[in-house]
Amino acid sequence: MKQGNMLAMILAGGRGSRLHELTSKVAKPAVSYGGKYRIIDFPLSNCANSGVNIVGVLTQYESVLLNSYVAGGGRWGLDTKDSGVFVLTPREKAETGLDVYRGTADAISQNIDFIDQYNPEFLLVLSGDHIYKMDYSEMLKAHIKAEADATIAVIGVPIREASRFGIMNTDETGRIVEFEEKPEHPKSNLASMGIYIFNWKLLRKMLVADMKDSDSAHDFGKNIIPQMLADGKTLLAYEFKGYWKDVGTIDSLWEANMDLLDKKDELDLGAYSWKIYTADVSTLPAYIGDKAETDRVYITQGCECSGKVTHTVMFTNSKVAEGATVTDSVLMPGAVVEEGATVTRAMIANGVRIGKGAVVGSADSEHIELVSKNVKGVE
């Protein structure tokens, strides 16, 4: 079975409101991560590495930067004669007059014509805002072997956290027998990762019917998957064992960055066996000053470090001046910490400057402090 028979659609239109100012001007999938990457790099690189050559990226809110970033697909090698990344925007109008997707299923419904021109046997639907490495071709093999109508990727989560997710209850063969959206008393810990493989002809038929249902939320989790179960279709749970992170909040985005400093480092961004592709930035090599003190620091090209930096991720062109102290923090692209400043358990947004002698964050804080505006230094 050739992978060309599977087309991918990445749902990248989320507002990302829980990331606050980080998504005030850019879409959530375009937010920076891991020194030099953007979140959207992960599903796109996974597609390229899995042999999925045609990818539609469905954008919506604050999408100008994201649209220009993914257009063409050259960064991921998806710009050849037989491959491509295509930006798809909504056509339906909301009450505000703005173009919107009414739900995850509606996002696919509005782009049926795009999908049909490639006549795929299978449709891969992905979320554009998760950090992980995954071989979708292995998931497709499991889907075909089980003769499934749909396959949903799941990951085991601590049972105490299961109520935050869509939970799949399965039988001994891995077939899904019940789907519960954020159950108060979960029966299992298999959480949906928002990664689906559908048999396209069946899904297309269901989407056409769903579009005509005025009572539908036009959502995979609320409508399409429950309807498949009600119709007795075969739904397979594909259990994923690797690293996966939903970076929907400042705390979780910080945690995902801190995970790169862990000795285990399950994600291993430097591995050539499953490379994560991103934009090439023309900048100088990293510079570590003579008086710098560093311990467990993730340093990216263009960084300048002359202060004391501990357990911190420094993104491209971020700077820590002599006499400054940065601990348990994330310095996003172009962030600057000036002389004598102290930064603790904080995320400093793109291009933000922490002035001389300023103090940001606290070791005792429950949540990570996001600093999105320049902080004036001590006079």
PAPA-420685 format. One record per residue (C-alpha): residue in three letters; x, y, z. Coordinates in Angstrom, 3 decimals. Layout:
REM PAPA-420685
MARTI   residu         px         py         pz
MARTI      ALA          X          Y          Z
...
REM end
This chain:
REM PAPA-420685
MARTI   residu         px         py         pz
MARTI      MET      0.000      0.000      0.000
MARTI      LYS      1.646      3.231     -1.137
MARTI      GLN      1.649      6.170      1.266
MARTI      GLY      0.531      8.304     -1.653
MARTI      ASN     -2.932      6.826     -1.066
MARTI      MET     -3.077      8.806      2.192
MARTI      LEU     -3.478     12.575      2.205
MARTI      ALA     -2.964     14.650      5.359
MARTI      MET     -4.958     17.605      6.659
MARTI      ILE     -3.488     19.588      9.555
MARTI      LEU     -5.963     21.519     11.711
MARTI      ALA     -3.950     24.665     12.423
MARTI      GLY     -6.669     27.224     13.010
MARTI      GLY     -6.838     27.277     16.819
MARTI      ARG     -6.905     30.639     18.568
MARTI      GLY     -4.524     29.534     21.350
MARTI      SER     -6.011     32.003     23.848
MARTI      ARG     -4.419     30.244     26.848
MARTI      LEU     -1.002     31.207     25.488
MARTI      HIS     -2.046     34.829     26.054
MARTI      GLU      0.187     37.412     24.349
MARTI      LEU      2.220     34.761     22.518
MARTI      THR     -0.745     34.277     20.184
MARTI      SER     -2.019     37.849     20.051
MARTI      LYS     -0.449     38.353     16.613
MARTI      VAL      0.444     34.829     15.439
MARTI      ALA     -1.454     31.556     15.242
MARTI      LYS     -0.706     28.957     17.919
MARTI      PRO      1.032     26.539     15.493
MARTI      ALA      3.453     29.349     14.567
MARTI      VAL      4.624     29.856     18.167
MARTI      SER      8.343     29.246     18.706
MARTI      TYR      9.620     26.152     20.523
MARTI      GLY     12.881     24.385     21.299
MARTI      GLY     15.378     27.090     20.424
MARTI      LYS     14.758     27.413     16.689
MARTI      TYR     11.540     25.562     15.771
MARTI      ARG      7.872     26.397     15.413
MARTI      ILE      5.156     24.037     16.658
MARTI      ILE      3.868     23.416     13.101
MARTI      ASP      7.292     21.972     12.184
MARTI      PHE      6.437     18.750     14.037
MARTI      PRO      3.362     17.491     12.163
MARTI      LEU      4.835     18.682      8.858
MARTI      SER      8.166     16.927      9.500
MARTI      ASN      6.302     13.807     10.612
MARTI      CYS      4.401     13.828      7.307
MARTI      ALA      7.602     14.250      5.290
MARTI      ASN      9.394     11.497      7.217
MARTI      SER      6.362      9.175      6.947
MARTI      GLY      6.074      9.499      3.176
MARTI      VAL      2.865     11.534      3.242
MARTI      ASN      3.449     13.874      0.309
MARTI      ILE      0.279     15.962      0.000
MARTI      VAL     -0.566     18.056      3.056
MARTI      GLY     -3.279     20.640      3.522
MARTI      VAL     -2.770     23.135      6.365
MARTI      LEU     -6.083     24.599      7.531
MARTI      THR     -5.518     28.034      9.028
MARTI      GLN     -7.872     30.571     10.551
MARTI      TYR     -6.911     32.993     13.359
MARTI      GLU     -3.942     35.393     13.019
MARTI      SER     -2.728     33.290     10.132
MARTI      VAL     -0.634     35.715      8.035
MARTI      LEU      2.750     34.605      9.407
MARTI      LEU      1.722     30.936      9.512
MARTI      ASN      0.445     31.020      5.925
MARTI      SER      3.675     32.486      4.583
MARTI      TYR      5.756     30.117      6.707
MARTI      VAL      4.195     26.890      5.413
MARTI      ALA      3.417     27.966      1.837
MARTI      GLY      5.280     25.886     -0.700
MARTI      GLY      6.530     23.210      1.683
MARTI      GLY     10.204     23.678      0.823
MARTI      ARG     11.396     23.559      4.424
MARTI      TRP     10.142     20.006      4.782
MARTI      GLY     11.054     18.751      1.301
MARTI      LEU      7.384     18.785      0.300
MARTI      ASP      7.838     20.972     -2.759
MARTI      THR      8.596     18.442     -5.487
MARTI      LYS      6.624     17.392     -8.545
MARTI      ASP      4.723     14.776     -6.545
MARTI      SER      4.398     16.595     -3.206
MARTI      GLY      3.185     19.853     -1.751
MARTI      VAL      1.943     21.793      1.273
MARTI      PHE     -1.223     23.789      0.605
MARTI      VAL     -2.659     26.544      2.789
MARTI      LEU     -6.451     26.270      3.048
MARTI      THR     -8.617     28.990      4.578
MARTI      PRO    -12.315     28.872      5.587
MARTI      ARG    -15.147     29.927      3.283
MARTI      GLU    -18.093     29.885      5.694
MARTI      LYS    -19.136     33.154      7.316
MARTI      ALA    -19.755     33.607     11.044
MARTI      GLU    -22.215     36.134     12.454
MARTI      THR    -19.298     38.561     12.613
MARTI      GLY    -18.850     38.277      8.854
MARTI      LEU    -15.441     36.631      9.293
MARTI      ASP    -14.514     33.358      7.614
MARTI      VAL    -14.535     30.490     10.110
MARTI      TYR    -14.471     26.746     10.509
MARTI      ARG    -17.420     25.843     12.737
MARTI      GLY    -15.692     22.743     14.118
MARTI      THR    -12.976     20.195     13.384
MARTI      ALA    -15.202     18.173     11.052
MARTI      ASP    -16.454     21.310      9.315
MARTI      ALA    -12.847     22.253      8.561
MARTI      ILE    -12.541     19.062      6.531
MARTI      SER    -16.048     19.414      5.023
MARTI      GLN    -15.236     22.848      3.626
MARTI      ASN    -12.242     21.344      1.821
MARTI      ILE    -13.836     18.220      0.306
MARTI      ASP    -13.156     19.512     -3.224
MARTI      PHE     -9.441     19.899     -2.423
MARTI      ILE     -9.254     16.338     -1.097
MARTI      ASP    -11.273     14.853     -3.950
MARTI      GLN     -8.839     16.075     -6.609
MARTI      TYR     -6.219     13.664     -5.198
MARTI      ASN     -8.676     10.772     -4.785
MARTI      PRO     -7.047      9.375     -1.619
MARTI      GLU     -8.051      6.044     -0.147
MARTI      PHE     -7.226      7.267      3.361
MARTI      LEU     -7.359     10.661      5.061
MARTI      LEU     -4.988     11.518      7.898
MARTI      VAL     -6.307     14.304     10.157
MARTI      LEU     -3.810     15.977     12.503
MARTI      SER     -3.752     18.681     15.138
MARTI      GLY     -1.232     21.412     14.387
MARTI      ASP     -0.377     22.282     17.984
MARTI      HIS      1.310     19.242     19.550
MARTI      ILE      4.996     18.390     20.061
MARTI      TYR      5.890     14.808     19.099
MARTI      LYS      7.614     12.530     16.568
MARTI      MET      5.461      9.848     14.971
MARTI      ASP      5.610      7.548     11.950
MARTI      TYR      2.148      7.791     10.414
MARTI      SER      2.966      4.971      7.967
MARTI      GLU      3.080      2.527     10.902
MARTI      MET     -0.316      3.765     12.042
MARTI      LEU     -1.659      3.227      8.516
MARTI      LYS     -0.321     -0.343      8.483
MARTI      ALA     -2.217     -1.061     11.716
MARTI      HIS     -5.351      0.539     10.244
MARTI      ILE     -5.199     -1.632      7.128
MARTI      LYS     -4.380     -4.825      9.054
MARTI      ALA     -7.394     -4.323     11.345
MARTI      GLU     -9.634     -3.524      8.356
MARTI      ALA    -10.745     -0.504     10.359
MARTI      ASP    -13.079      2.254      9.224
MARTI      ALA    -11.178      4.728     11.390
MARTI      THR     -8.072      4.575     13.557
MARTI      ILE     -7.453      6.976     16.426
MARTI      ALA     -4.016      7.470     17.960
MARTI      VAL     -4.122      7.293     21.754
MARTI      ILE     -1.575      7.740     24.507
MARTI      GLY     -1.698      6.533     28.089
MARTI      VAL     -2.047      9.400     30.561
MARTI      PRO     -2.108      9.306     34.382
MARTI      ILE     -5.633      8.278     35.368
MARTI      ARG     -5.934     11.354     37.605
MARTI      GLU     -5.529     13.534     34.469
MARTI      ALA     -7.750     11.463     32.181
MARTI      SER    -10.805     13.661     32.756
MARTI      ARG     -9.073     16.443     30.778
MARTI      PHE     -9.060     14.399     27.561
MARTI      GLY    -11.266     12.533     25.169
MARTI      ILE    -10.967      8.951     26.465
MARTI      MET    -11.177      5.775     24.370
MARTI      ASN    -12.518      2.629     26.029
MARTI      THR    -11.408     -0.490     24.135
MARTI      ASP    -11.902     -4.247     24.123
MARTI      GLU     -9.072     -6.807     24.330
MARTI      THR     -8.370     -6.479     20.575
MARTI      GLY     -7.852     -2.716     20.710
MARTI      ARG    -11.184     -1.961     19.082
MARTI      ILE    -12.850      1.162     20.473
MARTI      VAL    -16.197      0.342     22.086
MARTI      GLU    -16.908      3.711     23.702
MARTI      PHE    -15.705      7.300     23.420
MARTI      GLU    -16.076      9.686     26.361
MARTI      GLU    -15.310     13.383     26.048
MARTI      LYS    -13.620     14.579     29.267
MARTI      PRO    -15.405     12.047     31.529
MARTI      GLU    -15.800     12.893     35.209
MARTI      HIS    -15.084      9.254     36.118
MARTI      PRO    -12.863      7.839     33.332
MARTI      LYS    -12.927      4.083     32.715
MARTI      SER     -9.523      4.036     31.019
MARTI      ASN     -6.468      6.230     30.582
MARTI      LEU     -6.225      6.058     26.772
MARTI      ALA     -6.445      9.685     25.667
MARTI      SER     -7.077     10.761     22.098
MARTI      MET     -4.091     12.544     20.544
MARTI      GLY     -6.212     14.255     17.897
MARTI      ILE     -4.640     12.057     15.192
MARTI      TYR     -7.087     10.151     12.975
MARTI      ILE     -6.958      7.946      9.898
MARTI      PHE    -10.280      7.574      8.079
MARTI      ASN    -11.350      5.616      5.028
MARTI      TRP    -12.069      8.620      2.847
MARTI      LYS    -15.183      7.378      1.015
MARTI      LEU    -16.943      6.614      4.296
MARTI      LEU    -15.854      9.837      5.975
MARTI      ARG    -16.853     11.903      2.947
MARTI      LYS    -20.369     10.457      3.072
MARTI      MET    -20.626     11.206      6.803
MARTI      LEU    -19.327     14.766      6.376
MARTI      VAL    -21.888     15.546      3.676
MARTI      ALA    -24.662     14.348      5.993
MARTI      ASP    -23.187     16.266      8.931
MARTI      MET    -23.137     19.529      6.967
MARTI      LYS    -26.920     19.270      6.550
MARTI      ASP    -27.523     18.699     10.289
MARTI      SER    -28.308     22.064     11.882
MARTI      ASP    -28.076     20.552     15.381
MARTI      SER    -24.518     19.249     14.864
MARTI      ALA    -21.417     20.864     16.362
MARTI      HIS    -19.606     19.623     13.220
MARTI      ASP    -16.885     18.136     15.382
MARTI      PHE    -15.030     14.816     15.165
MARTI      GLY    -15.139     14.142     18.905
MARTI      LYS    -18.728     15.265     19.459
MARTI      ASN    -20.380     14.062     16.262
MARTI      ILE    -18.465     12.028     13.683
MARTI      ILE    -16.765      9.491     15.971
MARTI      PRO    -19.861      8.900     18.169
MARTI      GLN    -21.915      8.400     14.983
MARTI      MET    -19.400      5.861     13.687
MARTI      LEU    -19.689      3.930     16.941
MARTI      ALA    -23.471      4.107     16.817
MARTI      ASP    -23.363      2.757     13.257
MARTI      GLY    -21.266     -0.221     14.358
MARTI      LYS    -18.174      0.816     12.395
MARTI      THR    -14.764     -0.606     13.287
MARTI      LEU    -12.692      1.966     15.181
MARTI      LEU     -9.158      0.989     16.165
MARTI      ALA     -7.130      2.537     19.013
MARTI      TYR     -3.487      2.888     17.942
MARTI      GLU     -1.423      3.263     21.112
MARTI      PHE      1.551      5.617     20.819
MARTI      LYS      4.470      5.044     23.197
MARTI      GLY      6.719      8.025     22.446
MARTI      TYR      6.963     11.626     23.656
MARTI      TRP      3.862     13.766     23.114
MARTI      LYS      3.004     17.154     24.574
MARTI      ASP     -0.055     19.340     24.231
MARTI      VAL      1.395     22.852     24.544
MARTI      GLY     -1.851     24.734     25.050
MARTI      THR     -0.803     26.779     28.092
MARTI      ILE      2.216     28.820     29.154
MARTI      ASP      3.053     26.231     31.814
MARTI      SER      2.881     23.297     29.351
MARTI      LEU      4.927     25.160     26.717
MARTI      TRP      7.548     25.901     29.378
MARTI      GLU      7.502     22.247     30.473
MARTI      ALA      7.994     21.051     26.895
MARTI      ASN     11.046     23.280     26.593
MARTI      MET     12.400     22.110     29.951
MARTI      ASP     12.008     18.490     28.813
MARTI      LEU     14.785     19.145     26.296
MARTI      LEU     17.170     19.609     29.237
MARTI      ASP     16.265     16.261     30.790
MARTI      LYS     18.977     13.593     30.674
MARTI      LYS     16.505     11.224     29.000
MARTI      ASP     15.340     13.848     26.443
MARTI      GLU     12.808     11.553     24.769
MARTI      LEU     12.247     13.986     21.902
MARTI      ASP     15.943     14.156     20.852
MARTI      LEU     15.741     17.026     18.374
MARTI      GLY     19.285     16.329     17.188
MARTI      ALA     18.511     12.830     15.907
MARTI      TYR     19.054     12.450     12.156
MARTI      SER     16.971      9.277     12.069
MARTI      TRP     13.796     11.387     12.380
MARTI      LYS     14.772     14.961     11.655
MARTI      ILE     12.535     17.888     12.499
MARTI      TYR     12.880     20.423      9.692
MARTI      THR     12.529     24.159     10.184
MARTI      ALA     13.478     27.524      8.686
MARTI      ASP     17.182     28.200      8.196
MARTI      VAL     18.114     31.414      9.966
MARTI      SER     21.184     33.318      8.837
MARTI      THR     22.975     34.309     12.022
MARTI      LEU     26.307     34.048     13.782
MARTI      PRO     27.307     31.001     15.851
MARTI      ALA     26.518     31.017     19.569
MARTI      TYR     28.961     32.987     21.753
MARTI      ILE     29.788     32.002     25.347
MARTI      GLY     31.733     34.707     27.185
MARTI      ASP     34.798     34.144     29.384
MARTI      LYS     32.847     34.982     32.534
MARTI      ALA     29.735     32.997     31.646
MARTI      GLU     28.531     30.219     33.952
MARTI      THR     26.232     27.668     32.348
MARTI      ASP     24.627     24.512     33.701
MARTI      ARG     22.071     22.459     31.715
MARTI      VAL     21.486     25.152     29.106
MARTI      TYR     20.051     24.544     25.627
MARTI      ILE     21.915     27.065     23.474
MARTI      THR     20.907     27.849     19.882
MARTI      GLN     22.760     29.618     17.076
MARTI      GLY     23.085     33.371     17.440
MARTI      CYS     22.882     33.277     21.253
MARTI      GLU     25.197     35.403     23.375
MARTI      CYS     25.766     34.322     26.963
MARTI      SER     28.023     36.197     29.378
MARTI      GLY     26.025     35.777     32.613
MARTI      LYS     25.026     32.916     34.905
MARTI      VAL     22.445     30.688     33.201
MARTI      THR     21.017     27.520     34.745
MARTI      HIS     18.397     25.043     33.456
MARTI      THR     17.282     27.349     30.653
MARTI      VAL     16.482     27.187     26.940
MARTI      MET     17.972     30.042     24.894
MARTI      PHE     16.346     30.572     21.492
MARTI      THR     17.979     32.035     18.379
MARTI      ASN     19.616     35.444     18.962
MARTI      SER     18.697     35.621     22.661
MARTI      LYS     21.245     37.334     24.913
MARTI      VAL     22.236     37.233     28.594
MARTI      ALA     24.620     40.015     29.635
MARTI      GLU     27.458     39.830     32.140
MARTI      GLY     26.237     39.896     35.751
MARTI      ALA     22.750     38.721     34.810
MARTI      THR     21.248     35.516     36.291
MARTI      VAL     18.712     33.344     34.470
MARTI      THR     17.277     30.208     36.106
MARTI      ASP     14.575     27.711     35.046
MARTI      SER     13.472     29.912     32.168
MARTI      VAL     12.826     30.160     28.433
MARTI      LEU     14.294     33.020     26.416
MARTI      MET     12.450     33.183     23.098
MARTI      PRO     13.989     34.526     19.847
MARTI      GLY     15.711     37.866     20.325
MARTI      ALA     14.972     38.122     24.073
MARTI      VAL     17.604     40.142     25.969
MARTI      VAL     18.487     40.044     29.669
MARTI      GLU     20.673     43.040     30.526
MARTI      GLU     23.434     43.441     33.116
MARTI      GLY     22.524     42.540     36.683
MARTI      ALA     18.979     41.426     35.872
MARTI      THR     17.488     38.291     37.454
MARTI      VAL     15.034     36.007     35.653
MARTI      THR     13.527     32.980     37.445
MARTI      ARG     10.821     30.522     36.290
MARTI      ALA      9.771     32.797     33.453
MARTI      MET      9.171     32.797     29.729
MARTI      ILE     10.504     35.904     28.002
MARTI      ALA      8.642     36.498     24.731
MARTI      ASN     10.182     37.249     21.339
MARTI      GLY     12.296     40.394     21.303
MARTI      VAL     11.477     41.424     24.882
MARTI      ARG     14.209     43.206     26.834
MARTI      ILE     14.684     42.810     30.594
MARTI      GLY     16.411     45.998     31.769
MARTI      LYS     19.517     46.375     33.946
MARTI      GLY     18.988     45.109     37.485
MARTI      ALA     15.342     44.187     36.917
MARTI      VAL     13.854     41.155     38.698
MARTI      VAL     11.377     38.928     36.859
MARTI      GLY      9.663     35.782     38.140
MARTI      SER     10.053     33.858     41.394
MARTI      ALA     11.320     30.441     42.422
MARTI      ASP      8.205     30.057     44.598
MARTI      SER      5.617     30.903     41.937
MARTI      GLU      2.997     28.265     41.162
MARTI      HIS      2.839     29.190     37.487
MARTI      ILE      5.396     30.333     34.964
MARTI      GLU      5.467     34.091     34.416
MARTI      LEU      5.103     35.201     30.811
MARTI      VAL      6.866     38.497     30.111
MARTI      SER      5.602     39.937     26.836
MARTI      LYS      6.618     43.585     27.239
MARTI      ASN      9.947     45.232     27.937
MARTI      VAL     10.801     45.537     31.640
MARTI      LYS     12.413     48.794     32.618
MARTI      GLY     15.688     48.488     34.453
MARTI      VAL     16.772     50.017     37.725
MARTI      GLU     17.753     53.674     37.309
REM end
